[in-house]
Amino acid sequence: MINKDSLTHHISAQFNAELEEVRSHLLAMGGLVEKQVNDAVTALIDADSGLAQQVREIDDQINQMERNIDEECIRILARRQPAASDLRLIISISKSVIDLERIGDEATKIAKRAIELCENGESPRGYVEVRHIGDQVRKMVQESLDAFARFDADLALSVAKYDKTIDREYKTALRELVTYMMEDPRSITRVLSIIWVLRSLERIGDHARNIAELVIYLVRGTDVKHLGLARMEEEVKGTADKG
Amino acid sequence: MINKDSLTHHISAQFNAELEEVRSHLLAMGGLVEKQVNDAVTALIDADSGLAQQVREIDDQINQMERNIDEECIRILARRQPAASDLRLIISISKSVIDLERIGDEATKIAKRAIELCENGESPRGYVEVRHIGDQVRKMVQESLDAFARFDADLALSVAKYDKTIDREYKTALRELVTYMMEDPRSITRVLSIIWVLRSLERIGDHARNIAELVIYLVRGTDVKHLGLARMEEEVKGTADKG
């Protein structure tokens, strides 16, 4: 099992600094992405098209961060030829960055829908659900990043588990909105905008879960993707120390 | 610039064989994923719930292929410490595999909708669009893999460009289906199933584009993600030989 301390024991202090740096870049990107999710949802709820526009503009910054972190990871792989937990760290970072970028994309999509709804008039339904599910997935993103920062496999496991709750609430919200569309077909376009937003939020939850799985891989050394929650829990709680 | 021959000039014949093997595993996974897309769309069009069920079952195989290829890539990184074009090959493979797995997921989602529609009765609209867009994205997946197999940056560029066509056709189809739902609110649930399918197909196009971008990175050595099609074309057509 690895932890923060195991990062401070390299022959090369320079290598150490490089690993610490790329990790801090990932966390900084994560912080910005989390803010984007929050701002996009707020823009939608408050019908604030200025804030929505800002979210769309910041997306370029996130894309640039992804490119930079990717380059850092490749440079470290080429020059330092990391092994064991260092290699796992680089692999986890270079994969997490893909999920973070996609979370950023989903936030941008939500911002676009917010602008649409400012123009077409509010949806008659769905804002309570967007606020509620939005808060929860933002928290999932935050906790998956905290788990990364602290090498905390238990927190990562709880994020992965929470994804099931999101999926359930998403489905319930969807059913209600479909029923509403049938009752009031004139609202279809606006309600559909909300449905797309909920879909984006559900996807954000999936990406947070992916990041959480990468944290478990990083800390425990086992690829838990597709293993199911029960097996994942065994890996995290198990006494086997494979780091 | 790299090509098939540059893979055959390693000091270690064993290393060479390992690279060839992981690449062939990626292409085999790609072939299966492409078949899944085709079968899922066929199951929907022909209302064949047996075929849809088969698509859902095969998804586990794809997930297992992803795990195996991932392990191979990590093993090669740890033991062989590849550099230059070998490193780019491993990075491209380990990222492409993520996109292939997600294409597989989307195929499974389409299969689920096919089963739903078998149970709820056909949608009154949208099958022509699903067939048409489905054929095109299946071809995109196929060509992105052909580009990978042949180190063909020009073919990869044409795949990336084609994604714009898919996005346009997807939006047109969506508008028509929304109009139809307003005219016949009783059809909303079934038409929505078709809308989700179109959404999945559009996402498959995005993933094929991602793979195409990774082929350009592999062959040209430049990360063309987020660069836009004009810059991407410059990189592919440019005379600069960076391999």
HADDOCK unambig.tbl for C-alpha pairs under 7 A between the chains (distance, minus, plus):
assign (segid A and resid 63 and name CA) (segid B and resid 226 and name CA) 6.84 0.50 0.50
assign (segid A and resid 78 and name CA) (segid B and resid 83 and name CA) 5.43 0.50 0.50
assign (segid A and resid 81 and name CA) (segid B and resid 81 and name CA) 5.55 0.50 0.50
assign (segid A and resid 83 and name CA) (segid B and resid 78 and name CA) 5.42 0.50 0.50
assign (segid A and resid 182 and name CA) (segid B and resid 185 and name CA) 5.26 0.50 0.50
assign (segid A and resid 182 and name CA) (segid B and resid 186 and name CA) 6.74 0.50 0.50
assign (segid A and resid 182 and name CA) (segid B and resid 188 and name CA) 6.90 0.50 0.50
assign (segid A and resid 185 and name CA) (segid B and resid 182 and name CA) 5.27 0.50 0.50
assign (segid A and resid 185 and name CA) (segid B and resid 185 and name CA) 6.20 0.50 0.50
assign (segid A and resid 186 and name CA) (segid B and resid 182 and name CA) 6.73 0.50 0.50
assign (segid A and resid 188 and name CA) (segid B and resid 182 and name CA) 6.88 0.50 0.50
assign (segid A and resid 226 and name CA) (segid B and resid 63 and name CA) 6.86 0.50 0.50
